[in-house]
Amino acid sequence: MPPKQDFSLKEIKPNIDGGKTLTPNMLTLVEPLYFVYVRVVGAAHLPVNQATGTCDPYVEVKTGNYKATTKHAQRTLAPIWNQVFAFNKDLLQSKTIEILVRDKAAVTNASIGSITVVIGDIPARLLGDSSPTPQWYKLADQNGVPGRSGDLMLAIWVGNQMDDAFSVAWHLDAASVSVDKVSNTRPQVYYSPRLWYLRVKVNSAQDLVVSDPNRKPEVYVKATLGNKVLKTKVSKNKSANPCWNEELMFVVDEPFEDALILSVEDDRGDNKVDYLGRCVKPLHKITQRLLPPFPSEEIINLKRYGVLGEEPTEKFSSKLRATIFLDGVYHVFDEPALFSTDLTATSPKLKPGKVGDLELGILKAEGLVPMKSKNGLETTDAFCVAKYGQKWARTSTVVSSLAPKWMKQYQWDVYDPCTVIAIGVFDNGNLQVGDGWYDTLIGKVIRIRLSTLDFGRIYKYAYPLIALKPDGVKKMGELHFTLRFNFTKTWGDMVYQYTQPLLPKTQYTNPMSVYQIDNLRHQAVQCITWRLARSDPPLSREVVESMLNGPQSVWSLRRGRVNFIRVMECLNCFVTAWNWFDDLRQWKNSGITVLAWAAFVCAICYSEMIIPGLLLFLFCYGLQNYLKRARDIPYLDTKLSQVETENVLDFGEELDSFPTSAPPDVLRLRYDILRSTGYRIESAVGNLATQLERFHSILSWRDRRATLIFMLFCFIAIIVFFFVPFRLLSILFATYLLRSPRFRVTLPPIPQNVFRRLPTRDECLL
């Protein structure tokens, strides 16, 4: 039996100062990593190869088992490379670094000259120093005599990961990576484009000319933006002046490069369409709505078209009345609302003030599982991505390591504490020329809500990377990181922040439907994916979709059980209160029952103290829970998620594709389980419906005698409540409820008997 996996959150103790030292140090949340940087600038006075009559020089830098080369320059004796190489000092096993200039044109890539540097003699770049200036070095020939093979300009120094050369260097642990793919291993910072809603309110058209005046035209408006096409319904006013009063919405991103094409078309059936006119509006010329007032309607001249493909004729008098604008007063959702890292509106005029800073230190990962096979060895090329707001931070890729170290620190501006930071670990599948792989997510994306963090505290944790597989839940490794949220405003500003709406006010005054928001969100994800894929190096589609998308919108029996457990845990307080009250009624502790009765009598006699007393109870209960508050960040709870129990059938059903790819026998078994589960749910809902129908039938005269009894009861109760003080009735009612069990009978009470006799519509069901 395999050992049980540990999915718990662990606190770590990295060697960081958190900014406590007096010397300015940007590495406050990560440990420093030291690298030997070699900047190869160029060469001069290289000798000509006598055999070939030319020289195609390149530089080879090697130490121990690490080796990398620059690109070769063609037919020149004074080449320029300007490339930087970085050696992780902790991984160096040799005491020297050898730099050789070789000739690509030679048959054996013969060495032109070399320089040997002792690692212990390399100067360190101190904090605040500028980059070391490159110097000319004499190349030694094969006999070790310097000055006969030309000169090489380079700079060598020791720095950490905050060095400005770190992001452009070729790290020698990635020497096996293709030269054209080295940029995919370097750390990068990306920014999502600013997203706008493009709203097209199509009102009506005037003076359309149809091909057949004797038939009623089936006219609609088609809006085309890039590869996205939306259509209005066919106008109910089947004439030359149709009306629609419909709105079409797109998501567009800056910079605006596309054009909106509006075409008025007549559907003649049998896949025949008459093109009655169209107009083209470049996005950069469309009005932007930066504040709540709506732009005015515009009258657009339509260019007349005949048959599809025919060139436009002269300007025609047909017109389209529409309101077209880029709406910036809404927040464009690119993530699920529950996991949103940004809630601000697009318009810069509605951007709220900064309330704090978020700092994240990505230290390392440990115990990663192999994600692919390379040269017969199972390995992983891991990198980490963190997203908050529009900023994406991507670490360098550590090649062929199951315990990569990144030690990168990032910072974001925070505009709302009730947002979430997303962190994901991925395996880089694009390191060699011709790779058809894609970046693979290692474990589930980590999401941490900022409002659950203490201000100024440094959280230092090893977070488990968990993935759900067909054979059960699996731990894919651990991510070590540090996190700090600094609130830069006052406590009064914090209270004010919590009283404000989460989203821009327009999204409450003119809300969109859930279906519309979900559809537009998918458009937003496509826009961001396309823009970041055009970066150099690109951020792959798999990474963007993994970080932005929420849970799959398919049925899962496991998630159904989890949601039921969550509901029951929230309702557990009512069950506890009822059990406590039942213990009072059963006189299991007579002293407490008498004390509760006396407290109730006092509360009724001094009814003005009921609400203050209840609030005092809540205040004291909150103080008591303060001592038991959660100290850790929220993390994936495998027990709550119901994944620790081995149920292969449920996992296979949850991870199945859509449409399903399971064999018929498995589908039949799943269907039977679904029918059984559905019956229990149906039974519970049916019982609830029965009870609600009984309440409804009390005054419906469906059962005339029961309704008459209830009305007589109401009449008598009116008289009693009018003449008897309410306090006395409350005390008598509490005394009756808390009477000793020796004065009770085991039969149901009279109201319950009457209620159970009320009719329902169960007998009307087929």
N, C-alpha and C positions, 0 to 999 in steps of 0.2 A: 504494500500500500504506500503510495507516494506521501511524503511529509506534507502536512497542512501548511498552506501558504499564509504568510502574514500580510494582511492588507491594511494594517493600521498606519496611522500617521506618526512619524518619529521626529522628535526634536534633535537637531544636530548642533554642534559647537564649532563652526568654522572660525578660522583665525582672521577675524575682521575687527576693525576698531569702531565702526559705526559713526565715524566723523568726530570722535572724542579728542583726537590729538590736535595740538595747536598748529602743527604744520599743515598747510593746505594739501589735501589728498583727495583726489576724485574717487579712488577705490575704497569707498567706505563700506560697501556691502559685499564685496568679493575679495578673495585672496589674490595677491599679485602673482602673475605668471611671467617668468623672465625668458626672453628670447634673444638669440644672437641674430641681428639683422645684417644682411649683406646686400648693399645696393650697388649693382653693377651698372655703371653709367655708359662707358664706351671705351674704345681702345684707339691707339694711334701708332703709326710707324710699324705696322705689322709687316713681316717679310712675305714676299711672293712665293708661292709654291712653284718650284722649278719644273715639276713634272706636268702640272696642268696650266701653268702660266697665269693663274688667277688665285683668288683666296675667298672662300665663303666662311668667315669666322663665326664661331659661337662660343659661349662660355659655359663651362661645366663646374658646378659647385658641389663638393662632396665632403662628407665627414662620417666616418664609421660606415654604417649601412645606408646612410641617406645620400641621395644624389639627385640633382636636378640640373636642367640645362636651359639656357635662353634660346630664343629663336635665332636661326642663323641669318646673317646678313649676306647678301649676294654681291660678289665681286667688288669688294671694297677693302681698303687697308686702314680705314678710319671708321669703323662701325659705331653705331649708337644703339644701345639696347634699353637702358634706363629701366631695369627690372630689379625687384626687391625679393630676396629670399629670407625666410625666417626659420630658425632652428629652435625648437623647444629645449631650453637649457637643461631641464630635468631629464630629458631623454638622451642627451649626448653621452656616448661612451668613448669617444675619442678626445684627445687633448688638442688636436689641431684641426683646422679647416683648410682644405686645399682648393684653390681656384685655378682652373686650367683653361687656356684659350686653345680651341681646337679648330681644325680646318675641315669643313663639311665636304669640300671638293676633293680632299685626299681620299685614297682608296680605303685606308684604315682609320680615317678620322684622326690623323696624327696630331700630336700636341705641338702647338707653336711655342708656348711658354706657360709658366705656372708661378703661383704665389702661394706660400704656406704661411698661415697665421696661427699663432698659439692662442688658444681660447682664453687662457688665464691672463694674457696681456691686452685683451680687448677692453677699451674704456667703456664705462657705464654712462648712459645718458641720465643725468639727474633731473629731478622734477623742475620744470620751468625752463630747462635748456631748449634751445632751438635744435633743429635736425643737424646732425654732424655734416660738415662740408666734405664732399668727395675730394679725394686726392689722387695724384698720379703715382702709380707704383711700377717699378721696373720688373718686367717679366723675365724669369730665369729660364734659360734653355735646358735641354735634356742633360747637360753636364752640370747644371746648378749655377751657371754663371749669369748674373743679372745684367740687363741692359742690351742684350744682343737680339732679343725677340720682340722688341717693341714695348709700349707702355699701356697700362690698364688703369682707368680711372674708376675708383670704387670708394665706398664708405662702409666701415664696419663698426658696429656699436652694440651694446647690450641695453635693451629696454623692456618695458612690460607691455601688457595688452592695451594700454591706453596710448601707446605710441601712435603717431599719425601714420606710420608706415604699416601698421598691423592690418588695416583693412585692404591694402593693395598688395600685400606680400604674398608670395607663393610659399606656403608652409611645407616644409620638407617631409612632414608625415603624410602629405598628399602628393608625394612624388610620383606615385603610380597613376595619378589622374592624367587624362589626356590634356595636352597643352591648351586646346581650344575650350576645355571645360573647367579650367582652373578657377575662372571667375565664379562658378557655381559653388565653390567651397568657401568663399570669402564672406565675412559678415556684412550685412547690409541693413539699411533702414529704408523702409518704403512708406509711402503715404497714399491712403485711399483718395481717389478723386472726390471732389465735392459733387454731391448728387442733388438733382432737382426733380420735382414733379413737373412734367410738361402736360398741361391741361388744355384740352380742346373741347370747348362747349359749342357744339353744333346746334344752332337755333333753327335756321330755315334757309331756303334758297328761293331765288326769284327769276322768272323769265327763262326757265329751262326750255330747250328745244329738243323734243323727242323725235325719233325717226318715224313713228307711227302715231299721228295725232288722234286716231280713232280708238286706240286702246288706252287703258288707265296705266300709267307708268308705275313700276315697282322701284322707286328710287331710294337709294341709301348713299351714305358717305363713307368712303374708305380712307383711313389715315395710315400712311406708311412712313416708318422711321427706321432706316437701316433694314434689318431683317425682321422687324416686328411690324405686324399688320393688325389693325383693329377696325371694326366696322360698326356702324350704327344699325339699328333695326330699320326695316323698310317703313317709309313714312306712311302713316294712316291716311294722310291727305294725298290721295292719288291724283295729282294735278301737276301743272307746270310750276306751281309755287308750293312745294312740299315743306312740312315742318317736322322737326325731330325733337328738339329740346333734350338732347342727350349729351353726356360728357364722356370723352375718351381720355385716358391717362397713360402716359409713358413715364419711365424713369430715364433721365439723361444725365450725363456726367460732363464735367469740364475737362479740357477745353472743348467748346462746342464745334464739332467738325461736320456733323451730318446736317441734312435738310429734311424738313417735314413736308410730305407730299399729301395733299388733300385732293381726292378725286370724287366726283359725283357720278354715280353709275346707275344704270337702269337694267335690272335683272329681267330678261325676257324669257327665262326658262331654257331647259335643254342646254345648259352651260353656255348660253349666249348672253353677252353683256354689251350694252351700248354705253360708250364713254361720253358723258354729257359735258364734261369740263373738269379742269383741275387747276391747282395752283401749287407753287413751290415756295416754301418759306425757310430760308437758312436759320438755324437755331440761334446764331449769334445776333440776329436782327429781331428776335422775338422779345417782347416786353417782359421784364422781370418784376415779379411781385415781391417786394421786400418788406412791406407792411400790410396789415390786414385789409385795407380797402381793395376792392376788386377793380381790375382794369376795365375800361369801357369796351363795348362791343365794336367790332370793325366790319366793314362791308368789303368783301374780297372779290375782285374781278376774276372770273374763271376763263381760262383759255379753252377754246372749243377744240374738241377732238372728234374725228369721224371714226373710222374703223381703227381697231387696235394696231398700233405701229405706224399710223399715219402721222405726218409732221403737223404741228399745230398751225392753224390758220391765223388770220388776223384777229385782233382783240375783239372779243364778243361781249354782248351786254349782259350775259347771265352772271348772276352774283350769288355769293354765299355769305350769309350773316353768321358770324361766329366770334367767340371770344377765345383768343389763343394767348397763353402767357406761361412763363416759367414761374412756378409757385415756390417761393422760398420761405413761407411762414409755417411750413410743416417740417417735422422731422422725418426724413426718409429712412425707413427701417431697412437695414441690410442684415440684421440679426433677429432672432426671436426676441420678443419684447421682454421675456423673463431674463434673458442673458445679454441684454444690450450693454455695450461698452460706451455708448454715447447716446444722449437724449436731446441734444440741442437742435435748434432749427437751422435750416440751410442759410437763411438770410444773415449776413454779418451784422445787420442792425438789431437782430434779436438774440445775439449771442450773449449768454450770461457771463458774469464775472468769474474769475478764477477763485476757487475756494481752497485749493491745496495742491500738494505735489505727491506723486506716486513714484516710488523708487523700487526697482526690481533688480536683484542680483541673481543671475543664472550661474550657478557654480559648476555643477557636473551632474552626470548620471552614473548610476551603478547597477550592475546586474542586468543589463539589457539583454534581451533574447536575440539570437541571430535572426536577421530578416531576409538574408539571401546567401547564395553560395558564390564564392569568388575563388577561382583557381583551386577548386576542390575543398576550400575551407569555408565554414559557416561564419559569417561576420555581419557587421552593421556599420553603415556610414551615417552617423547621427548628427542632426542639427536641431536646434530649438527655435521656436517662433513664439513671440509674445505680441498680443494685440490689445491696445486700449485706445478708444477713440479712432482717429484716422491714422494713427502711427502704428506701423508694423515693424517689429525689431526681430531680425534673424541673425542668429549666431553663426560662427564659422562651422563648417562640416569637419568633424574629426573622422578621418578615414580609417576603416578597419579596426575599430575599437569598441569593446562592449562596456568600457568605463570611460567615456569621453570627459574631458575637462574643457569648459568654456571660459569661466570666470569673466563674464561680461556684465556690465551694469548699465541700466537704462532708466530714463526718467520721463514722466508724462505730466502734463498739466491736467488738473481735475476740476471739472465744472459742476459736478453733482456727485455726492458720496454714494448715492443709491445706484451705482453702476457696477459693472463686473469686468475684471481683467481676465483674458483668456490666454492660456499657455499650452502649447502642444509640442511634442517631441516627434520628429519624423526621420525616416530613413531616406537618404538621398539616392535616387535612382537615375541620376543624369550626370554621371562622372566620366563616361567614356563616349567616344564618337560612335554614333549608331545605336546608342542605348534606346530601347523601346520601352523601358520600364518607366514607372512614375513614382513620385514620392509617396511613401507609405506612412500612415499615422501609427505611432507606437503607443498603444494605450489610448484611453479616452482623454479628450481635451480637458484640461484643468480650468475650472472657472471659480473665481474667488470674488465675493461681493465686498466692496470696499466698506460698506456701512457696518460690517461685522468686525472690522479691525479697530484696535485701540490706536488713538492718535500718537504718533511718535515712537511707538514700540517697533522693534525689529523682530520680525517673525523669521525663525530659522528652522526649516523643516525639510525632511526627506519625504516627498509625496509619492505614494505608490501609483505606478502607471498600470492601469487595469484595462483589460480587454475582454470582451465576451466572445467566446469561441463556440463552435458547434458542440464541443465536448465539455463545455463548462467555462467558468470564469478563470482567467489566467493572469498572473502578475507578470508584466513585461519588463519590469525594472523599477527603479526609483529615480526621481528627479530631485536634486538638492538645490534649493533656492532660498534667498532671503527677500523679505518684503517689508516695506515701511510706507505708511501713509501719514503725511504731515498736513494737518489742517491749519492753514495760514490765517484764517479769520477768527473773530471773537465768538464766544458762546452765543451771544445775541444773534450774530449772523447765522450760526448753525441752526438755532431755533427757527429763524425766519426761513432758512433753506428748506427745512422739513415741512413748513406750512405751505410751500409753493407747489403747484402742479408738477408732476414728473415731466410731462410733455408740453410743448408750446400750447398756448391757450386756444389757438385756432383748432387744434385737434379735438377740443372738447366742445367748442361752439359749433363747429361744422365737421362732425366726425365722419370717418369713412367706415365702411363695413369691414368685418373681419376677413371676409373672402377677398375683398378688394386689396386690403393691406397685404395679405399673404401673396397674392398674385404680383403685386408691385415689388414685394420683397425679393421674389425670385428674379425679377428684372434687375433689381439693384445688385444682387449677387453676380449676375452675368456681366454687368457693367464693370464692377470692381475686378472680377476675374480677368476680363479682357484687358483692362488698363494695366494691371500688375504683370500680366503675361508679356506686355510690350516693354517692360523694364529690362535693363541690362545689368546684371543677369536677371532673368525673369523669376517671379514667384509663381510656382506652378499652380495650375487649376486645382489639383488635389488638396494642396495646403490651404488655399483660400476657402474652398467649399467646406473642408473639415473644420476650420476655425469659425465660419459664419453660420453653418447650418446647425439646427437643433435636432431633437429626436426625430426618428423616422415616423412619418404619418401613416403607419400601418398598424394593424391589430397585433397585440402581444398579450398572451395570457398572463405572463409573468408581471408585466406592468399593470395589468388589471388588478391582480392580487395586491401589488404594492400600493396602488392608489386606494384600495379598500382599507388596507392596514393604516394608511395615513389618515383617512377619514375617521376610522375608529379611534386612533390615538388622540385626535383632536376632540372627539366626543367623549373621551374617557372621563373627563371631569364631570359630565352630567351623570354618567353611570356611577361614579364614585359618590356624588352627592345623593343619588337615589338610594344607594346601598347604605349610606350613613343614616338617611332618614328612615329607611326600613328597620335598621337596628334600633333607632329610637322608638319606633312603633312597637317593636317586639319586646321592648324593655330588657334588652340584653344587659344593659347597665342602668339600673333604675335611677341612680344618682344623676347620671348625665341626662337621662330623659326628663327628670324633674327640673334640672337646671336649664335645659333647652326650653321647656314649657314656660318657666319663669322669665327667661330672657325674651321669649316671644311676647308674653303679656306686657313686660316693660316697654318693648318696642312699640306695641300697639297703643299703650297709654301715652307714650311720648313719641308719636308718629313722626314728628318733625326731625327726630334724630335717626330715622331709618336710612336715608340717603347718605348723611355724613358718616354714619357707622359703617355702611357698605364701602364707601370710599376709603375710610380708615383701614378697613380690612384689606382692601386691595393694595394700599400703600405699604402696610406691614408685610404683606405677602411678597411684594416686590423687593422690599429690603431683605427679606429672608432669602429670596432667590439670588440676590446679588452675590452672596457668599458662595453660591453653588453655580455661578455663571460659567459658561464655556470659555476656556482660556485659549484653545486652539482655533485655527481657522477651519471653516467647514470643509469636509473632504468626502470622497465617495464612500458611502456606507454600504458595504456588501451585504450586511445582515438585513438592513432595511430594503435593499434592492432585491432580496430573495434570490441571490445568485450562488450562494455557497452550497445550497442543496443540489446534488447532482440529478438533474432532470434533463437528459439529453434531448428528449422529444420537444420540450418547451423551448430550449435554446435553438434547435433546428428550425422550429416554426418562426421564431423571432428573427433569425438571421437569413431566412429564406428570401429569395429575390421576389420582385413584384413585376409581372405575374409570376406565380410560383413555378419552381423547377423540380419540385419533389415528385417522387414516383406515386402512382395511384394508391398503393397500399398505405403509404404514409399519410397521404391526403385523407383517405377514408378514416384512419385512426384519429387524425387531428379533427376531422369534422365531428366524429362521435364525441370527442372530449369537449369540443365547442358546444355541441347540442346539450351535453350534460350541464356544462357551466351556464349556458344560456337559460336552461330550465330553472336553475336555482335563482338566477337573477330575475327571471320572469315571475317566479313564485313570490319573491320578495316585493317586487313592484306591484304585483296583483294584490297582495295583502294590504299594501299601503293604499292602493286605489280603493279597495273595499272599505277601509276605515274612513277615507275621505268622503266617499259617497254616502256613508251613513251620516256623517256630519251634515252633508248637503241635503239629505232627505228629511232632516228633523222638521223643517218648515215647508217642505214641498207638498204636503198633503198626499204623498204617495201612499203612505199608511195613515189613513185618516185618524184612526184612534190614537196612534202614537203622537201625531202632531197635536191633536186635541189635548192629550195628557200634558205635553210640554207647554202648550199655551196656558193651561190652567196653572201649571207650576209657576210660570212666569208671572201670572196675575197675582198669585198668592205671595210670591217673592217680592213683588213691588210693594205690597201692603206691609210685609214684614220689614223690609229695608227702610220704609218710610217712617215707621213708628219705633223701631228698635235701633239704638245707636250702632253704628258700624263697628266701633271698637268692641262692644259686647258680643256682637255676632262673630267677629274674628276670634275672640278669646274662646267662645263656645265651640267654634269650628275646630280650633287647634286642640282644645281639650278632648273633643270627640275623636280626632285623628290619633292623639297620643294616649288614648285610654288603654288601660291594662289589658293584656291578652285574655284575662279571665272574664272580661266583659264583652268579648267578641264572639262572633259565630264564624264558622269557616265558609259560609256561603258567600257568593259575590254580593257586593252592595247593590242597592236598588238602582242607582243611575247606570251602573254597568249592565244590569239586566235589561233595562229599557234600551240602552244603546245597542246591545247585541241583537235585539229584535227588529231593529230598523232595517228596511229593505235596501238592497244594492242592485246593481245591474249585472251581477254575475250570471243570473239566469237568462239574461238577454244575449249572452255571448254564444256564437256558433261554435 
